[in-house]
Amino acid sequence: MGIVQWFSAEQELQDTYYLSVRNGIEDFCIKNCIQIVRAFKTDVNYMDYLENINGLICIGKFSKKRSERIKENI
């Protein structure tokens, strides 16, 4: 399962809402033996991390254009 985050890692630490959303998703995945690949939109070549995943969860505010680009690349 891929998780793409709109915030950078540093920004997420300052926003408890997004941090708790990600933690909840990761806790669920761990309890259900689902492997996680995490990427931040601010990472260089973050789309490369998402190759060969079976599903994707996007956390944050993604434009329709960005969502379509992500969808095309997984």
Beta strands, then each sheet from edge to edge (+ up, - down):
strand 1: 2-5
strand 2: 37-40
strand 3: 56-59
sheet 1: 2+ 1+ 3+
end
